[in-house]
Amino acid sequence: MGRRQDLGEARHYIDGQWGQAAGRIEVIDPATEHVVGWASAGTPADVDAAVGAARRALPGWSTVELGERVAVVQRLAKALAERSGELMEVISTEMGSPLWVSERVQVGLPMMVLDAFPEVARAFPFEEELGNSLVVREPVGVVGCITPWNYPLYLAVCKVVPALLAGCTVVLKPSEITPFDATVLAQATESAGLPAGVVNVVHGYGTEVGEALAGHADVDMVSFTGSTSAGRRVAATAAATVKRVALELGGKSATVVLDDADLAKAVAAGASMCFLNSGQTCTALGRLLVPQARLAEAEAVAAAVAERHVVGDPFDPATRVGPVVSARQRATVRGYIDGALAQGARLVVGGADAPDGLDAGYYVRPTVFSSVERGMTIAQEEVFGPVLAILPYGDDDDAVDIANDTIYGLSAAVWSADEERAMAVARRLRSGQVEVNGGRYNPAAPFGGYRQSGTGRELGAHGLAEFLEVKSIQR
């Protein structure tokens, strides 16, 4: 298995037909800095065509029996599973994930979601009796799905699959940085037998295609994953037509290590989650909160973890950390590292310099800062790179206060030898999800954030409900 030297061109998929735009956008392999393909540069006219196709397909798809919609999703899962090796190569080439991350996360998690959703849909209460009323849940309509580059296939599946099961039709706008996995997804919908127009893909820049999709009068809902700043823009644009908006945005998540925890295990787990996917994860545990008395011990463990995370070519089996996605992203991460030093954070390991021997590619060294104060930029803003900030705390109340002291509320983790104590702290964290002592990912549990980490939920019954309207029929 190796990198793709030429991924070709990612074309629009509208009303069951593949179309080529007049303009093209370069797609760059972040490990080599070479152009490996192009994405069609879509326009508002392309969005109009895709939305029109989705609108025409809606009456037919929305009345298909649930059992057949489930069967289509199961066929979609089979089609993607048959191309899992290809998807791993494509995603590792277009965004730089090490192959092991592409296998377990970039492709593995979407397959888990595809496997979980059919049972969720079968058990979902689409109708219920309430006194003299019949409460009916119906598809919201045409859905615009706007997805980012960090987990491109997974985040598309988290939107497209429940929308289809709800009876909605879809226009997907993937990131122009990582367009090729969306091509495989569209091809898989063809293999699954979806009617033309039910799923459409329009490539291009967010400022053109994303804006047109969010503001389109015939789009009933927009589901967006990306930065908080971009999410604000999507919500403002969508407000003009008062459509439903679901936003999965940024985070500045904390690992809270209580004083009775296995510190070595907790710190290693938190640091590893910070460095996963080169830190380009909305739920990255970028803040590590440890008791003041155990700060030096935590620093040593985190430094050892950083040193074990070998940086290199995504297709080298020894690599744990690949490049960040672009030159722009690398500059952003380096800016945060330089800013942390300027504000007085203490560098434990790493730094802004390029890793030894990697002159090409957008690489950043896994970096650990300690003695970070809660008001520092590195403790407040989402870095989206492999940078860990260690913050000491006094008691449990202080730890909770620090953990909640950002504009975000997406994810968190708590470690303690006493599960009841850990659960008590978890309940106090203003976060959409909390892992207790390394709790496992659950594709049937709702995912989303508090505060400026977003609105709405994905996955499970809550994620399916996002794509449904509620009607009361009185009798």
ZANUNU-698061 format. One record per residue (C-alpha): z negated, x negated, y. Coordinates in pm, whole numbers. Layout:
BEGIN
<site <Z X Y>> ...
This chain:
BEGIN
<site <0 0 0>> <site <105 -147 334>> <site <178 -78 697>> <site <484 119 795>> <site <721 -96 996>> <site <932 199 1115>> <site <786 548 1130>> <site <1101 692 1282>> <site <1075 976 1532>> <site <821 1257 1538>> <site <1023 1565 1631>> <site <926 1913 1740>> <site <892 2176 1470>> <site <964 2516 1624>> <site <1041 2841 1441>> <site <1100 2656 1116>> <site <1349 2411 1269>> <site <1320 2042 1354>> <site <1433 1960 1707>> <site <1475 1643 1909>> <site <1375 1623 2275>> <site <1580 1443 2538>> <site <1295 1203 2615>> <site <1099 979 2378>> <site <753 821 2383>> <site <687 485 2220>> <site <433 478 1937>> <site <261 138 1907>> <site <79 -8 1609>> <site <-253 -114 1767>> <site <-300 -396 1515>> <site <29 -569 1596>> <site <123 -427 1941>> <site <469 -357 1799>> <site <662 -34 1854>> <site <676 145 1518>> <site <831 475 1620>> <site <881 739 1884>> <site <750 1085 1960>> <site <958 1354 2125>> <site <859 1398 2489>> <site <814 1771 2512>> <site <848 1990 2819>> <site <717 2331 2927>> <site <1047 2474 2799>> <site <963 2344 2450>> <site <622 2508 2478>> <site <789 2835 2579>> <site <1012 2819 2271>> <site <721 2743 2037>> <site <497 3012 2183>> <site <782 3261 2159>> <site <832 3176 1792>> <site <458 3213 1726>> <site <451 3547 1910>> <site <743 3682 1705>> <site <583 3566 1379>> <site <242 3716 1461>> <site <297 4080 1356>> <site <415 3977 1011>> <site <159 3703 943>> <site <-139 3896 1079>> <site <-78 4178 830>> <site <-41 3955 523>> <site <-320 4024 276>> <site <-610 3779 286>> <site <-549 3680 -75>> <site <-199 3561 9>> <site <-318 3373 318>> <site <-574 3198 97>> <site <-303 3116 -156>> <site <-88 2963 118>> <site <-377 2741 230>> <site <-433 2633 -129>> <site <-65 2543 -160>> <site <-92 2354 170>> <site <-385 2157 27>> <site <-181 2071 -281>> <site <117 1958 -72>> <site <-102 1730 143>> <site <-287 1592 -161>> <site <46 1490 -314>> <site <120 1287 1>> <site <-229 1142 51>> <site <-114 782 -1>> <site <161 824 256>> <site <-83 982 503>> <site <-323 690 464>> <site <-46 442 545>> <site <78 649 839>> <site <-264 694 999>> <site <-365 330 947>> <site <-39 227 1112>> <site <-37 468 1405>> <site <-405 444 1504>> <site <-549 139 1328>> <site <-808 280 1090>> <site <-888 41 804>> <site <-745 173 478>> <site <-1089 253 341>> <site <-1157 473 646>> <site <-819 639 611>> <site <-886 711 245>> <site <-1243 840 274>> <site <-1239 996 621>> <site <-896 1035 778>> <site <-752 1194 463>> <site <-1061 1260 253>> <site <-1236 1490 503>> <site <-931 1713 568>> <site <-900 1764 194>> <site <-1268 1865 176>> <site <-1212 2116 457>> <site <-904 2257 285>> <site <-1100 2296 -36>> <site <-1394 2466 137>> <site <-1219 2721 360>> <site <-1070 2953 94>> <site <-1418 3043 -34>> <site <-1542 3085 322>> <site <-1258 3328 393>> <site <-1312 3527 74>> <site <-1681 3578 158>> <site <-1625 3653 528>> <site <-1718 4005 652>> <site <-1390 4108 815>> <site <-1519 4468 827>> <site <-1867 4619 835>> <site <-2023 4964 882>> <site <-2265 4999 1173>> <site <-2394 5356 1207>> <site <-2096 5573 1292>> <site <-1884 5268 1377>> <site <-1648 5053 1176>> <site <-1661 4698 1315>> <site <-1334 4520 1247>> <site <-1255 4153 1297>> <site <-889 4092 1375>> <site <-682 3781 1453>> <site <-709 3669 1814>> <site <-331 3614 1825>> <site <-130 3306 1919>> <site <-346 2994 1923>> <site <-271 2670 2102>> <site <-431 2375 1921>> <site <-459 2048 2116>> <site <-584 1753 1912>> <site <-669 1387 1989>> <site <-579 1057 1825>> <site <-907 941 1670>> <site <-908 1168 1361>> <site <-565 1324 1399>> <site <-513 1498 1065>> <site <-874 1606 1020>> <site <-901 1766 1363>> <site <-567 1945 1321>> <site <-676 2085 983>> <site <-1010 2201 1133>> <site <-814 2421 1374>> <site <-493 2518 1198>> <site <-645 2622 863>> <site <-905 2871 991>> <site <-651 3007 1240>> <site <-410 3075 953>> <site <-682 3234 739>> <site <-776 3457 1033>> <site <-415 3577 1055>> <site <-324 3387 1372>> <site <-8 3193 1444>> <site <-27 2842 1586>> <site <132 2598 1827>> <site <-7 2250 1760>> <site <11 1977 2024>> <site <-97 1648 1860>> <site <-168 1331 2053>> <site <145 1142 2152>> <site <-36 827 2035>> <site <-64 951 1673>> <site <216 1202 1614>> <site <333 1121 1264>> <site <57 1275 1055>> <site <139 1605 1230>> <site <494 1571 1101>> <site <361 1543 745>> <site <136 1844 809>> <site <430 2053 933>> <site <637 1950 633>> <site <348 2052 408>> <site <340 2399 568>> <site <707 2433 472>> <site <625 2333 114>> <site <342 2587 113>> <site <585 2867 198>> <site <464 2958 544>> <site <713 3183 726>> <site <904 3034 1018>> <site <713 3046 1345>> <site <366 3071 1195>> <site <298 2701 1258>> <site <485 2513 1530>> <site <444 2156 1655>> <site <533 2036 2004>> <site <490 1668 2090>> <site <440 1516 2432>> <site <192 1423 2700>> <site <-114 1631 2772>> <site <-28 1655 3140>> <site <296 1836 3052>> <site <275 1993 2707>> <site <-102 2038 2694>> <site <-118 2192 3041>> <site <171 2428 2967>> <site <10 2538 2640>> <site <-337 2593 2788>> <site <-199 2797 3077>> <site <66 2994 2889>> <site <35 3370 2938>> <site <138 3444 2577>> <site <-122 3212 2425>> <site <-433 3414 2338>> <site <-663 3122 2264>> <site <-668 2747 2311>> <site <-872 2521 2083>> <site <-910 2170 2222>> <site <-1071 1850 2097>> <site <-1091 1550 2328>> <site <-1282 1400 2618>> <site <-1516 1605 2831>> <site <-1308 1538 3142>> <site <-991 1663 2973>> <site <-1182 1961 2833>> <site <-1283 2065 3184>> <site <-917 2060 3282>> <site <-813 2266 2979>> <site <-1082 2526 3052>> <site <-982 2549 3419>> <site <-614 2588 3330>> <site <-686 2850 3063>> <site <-907 3048 3301>> <site <-603 3165 3497>> <site <-508 3390 3204>> <site <-867 3458 3089>> <site <-794 3343 2736>> <site <-1051 3238 2481>> <site <-1130 2866 2489>> <site <-1301 2653 2223>> <site <-1387 2297 2324>> <site <-1507 2010 2105>> <site <-1576 1731 2350>> <site <-1764 1405 2390>> <site <-2105 1285 2285>> <site <-2366 1016 2334>> <site <-2551 1067 2010>> <site <-2884 911 1924>> <site <-3047 785 1607>> <site <-3422 843 1638>> <site <-3614 606 1409>> <site <-3974 725 1383>> <site <-4253 472 1337>> <site <-4304 553 967>> <site <-3938 525 872>> <site <-3774 263 653>> <site <-3651 80 962>> <site <-3401 -148 788>> <site <-3232 147 617>> <site <-3236 366 928>> <site <-3104 101 1165>> <site <-2832 -5 921>> <site <-2718 356 882>> <site <-2719 421 1256>> <site <-2534 101 1343>> <site <-2273 163 1072>> <site <-2210 512 1210>> <site <-2170 361 1555>> <site <-1907 112 1434>> <site <-1717 358 1210>> <site <-1350 396 1311>> <site <-1405 119 1570>> <site <-1657 344 1742>> <site <-1386 600 1818>> <site <-1582 898 1690>> <site <-1718 1182 1901>> <site <-2034 1188 1687>> <site <-2078 810 1694>> <site <-2448 724 1695>> <site <-2415 497 1995>> <site <-2783 501 2093>> <site <-3053 366 1862>> <site <-3407 470 1957>> <site <-3680 259 1795>> <site <-4055 217 1850>> <site <-4131 -47 2114>> <site <-4342 -243 1863>> <site <-4047 -274 1622>> <site <-3776 -360 1874>> <site <-3726 -720 1760>> <site <-3703 -610 1396>> <site <-3443 -346 1485>> <site <-3239 -601 1681>> <site <-3224 -834 1382>> <site <-3110 -559 1147>> <site <-2846 -428 1390>> <site <-2713 -781 1451>> <site <-2680 -839 1077>> <site <-2490 -511 1038>> <site <-2255 -607 1321>> <site <-2187 -944 1164>> <site <-2106 -777 830>> <site <-1851 -550 994>> <site <-1553 -781 962>> <site <-1288 -718 1228>> <site <-926 -750 1125>> <site <-599 -605 1001>> <site <-643 -244 884>> <site <-444 -326 570>> <site <-668 -617 470>> <site <-921 -496 207>> <site <-1191 -714 367>> <site <-1163 -538 704>> <site <-1444 -304 808>> <site <-1342 -258 1172>> <site <-982 -227 1286>> <site <-846 -231 1642>> <site <-915 34 1901>> <site <-616 257 1955>> <site <-455 109 2267>> <site <-467 -160 2532>> <site <-608 99 2771>> <site <-889 185 2533>> <site <-970 -183 2479>> <site <-993 -234 2855>> <site <-1224 66 2883>> <site <-1458 -63 2611>> <site <-1464 -413 2759>> <site <-1546 -257 3095>> <site <-1852 -90 2946>> <site <-1964 -419 2789>> <site <-1930 -607 3119>> <site <-2104 -321 3301>> <site <-2399 -327 3061>> <site <-2446 -699 3122>> <site <-2429 -646 3497>> <site <-2696 -374 3478>> <site <-2936 -599 3286>> <site <-2894 -496 2924>> <site <-2956 -783 2683>> <site <-2663 -883 2459>> <site <-2775 -930 2100>> <site <-2437 -989 1936>> <site <-2070 -938 2016>> <site <-1932 -918 2367>> <site <-1609 -858 2553>> <site <-1421 -1163 2421>> <site <-1152 -1109 2159>> <site <-1259 -1176 1799>> <site <-1173 -1524 1675>> <site <-825 -1558 1529>> <site <-698 -1222 1651>> <site <-468 -1301 1938>> <site <-252 -989 1887>> <site <-385 -637 1850>> <site <-636 -431 2048>> <site <-949 -565 1882>> <site <-1308 -542 2005>> <site <-1605 -719 1847>> <site <-1888 -498 1717>> <site <-2142 -533 1996>> <site <-2517 -465 2018>> <site <-2722 -441 2336>> <site <-3101 -420 2347>> <site <-3368 -349 2607>> <site <-3137 -77 2734>> <site <-3291 158 2989>> <site <-3217 528 2971>> <site <-3050 538 3313>> <site <-2800 261 3239>> <site <-2435 358 3209>> <site <-2426 227 2850>> <site <-2700 481 2765>> <site <-2538 775 2940>> <site <-2160 758 2898>> <site <-1943 778 2589>> <site <-1798 432 2523>> <site <-1564 525 2235>> <site <-1579 173 2101>> <site <-1800 -30 1861>> <site <-2088 -75 2105>> <site <-2451 5 2013>> <site <-2732 45 2267>> <site <-3091 -3 2145>> <site <-3357 177 2349>> <site <-3731 131 2282>> <site <-3967 429 2310>> <site <-4340 495 2313>> <site <-4428 804 2105>> <site <-4243 1096 1945>> <site <-4239 1295 2270>> <site <-4087 999 2453>> <site <-3821 958 2183>> <site <-3720 1325 2205>> <site <-3710 1307 2584>> <site <-3483 1000 2579>> <site <-3259 1146 2308>> <site <-3205 1464 2513>> <site <-3151 1277 2840>> <site <-2770 1288 2868>> <site <-2514 1550 2966>> <site <-2411 1572 2600>> <site <-2547 1738 2289>> <site <-2307 1687 2001>> <site <-2490 1503 1726>> <site <-2806 1311 1641>> <site <-2999 1159 1352>> <site <-3369 1136 1269>> <site <-3537 905 1017>> <site <-3894 933 889>> <site <-4088 884 566>> <site <-4223 1235 625>> <site <-3940 1489 603>> <site <-4149 1762 766>> <site <-4211 1535 1063>> <site <-3841 1447 1082>> <site <-3748 1816 1071>> <site <-3992 1892 1352>> <site <-3821 1629 1569>> <site <-3475 1750 1466>> <site <-3559 2101 1586>> <site <-3647 1963 1930>> <site <-3317 1777 1978>> <site <-3064 1959 2198>> <site <-2773 1885 1969>> <site <-2523 2085 1768>> <site <-2597 1894 1448>> <site <-2870 1659 1333>> <site <-2874 1440 1023>> <site <-3219 1396 869>> <site <-3263 1079 665>> <site <-2888 1041 618>> <site <-2806 1403 536>> <site <-2454 1445 396>> <site <-2152 1599 569>> <site <-2110 1968 486>> <site <-1761 2115 545>> <site <-1901 2471 530>> <site <-2159 2414 807>> <site <-2071 2483 1173>> <site <-1977 2188 1392>> <site <-1992 2179 1771>> <site <-2202 2079 2067>> <site <-2453 2183 2328>> <site <-2408 2136 2703>> <site <-2105 1925 2803>> <site <-2021 1846 2441>> <site <-1834 2173 2425>> <site <-1823 2543 2348>> <site <-1766 2722 2020>> <site <-1789 2595 1664>> <site <-1556 2461 1398>> <site <-1585 2470 1017>> <site <-1736 2731 788>> <site <-1780 3098 871>> <site <-1859 3017 1233>> <site <-1532 2824 1264>> <site <-1335 3112 1114>> <site <-1500 3360 1351>> <site <-1371 3161 1651>> <site <-1020 3286 1574>> <site <-1113 3655 1540>> <site <-1152 3938 1791>> <site <-1411 4210 1728>> <site <-1319 4579 1749>> <site <-1554 4877 1717>> <site <-1405 5202 1589>> <site <-1632 5502 1638>> <site <-1604 5797 1400>> 
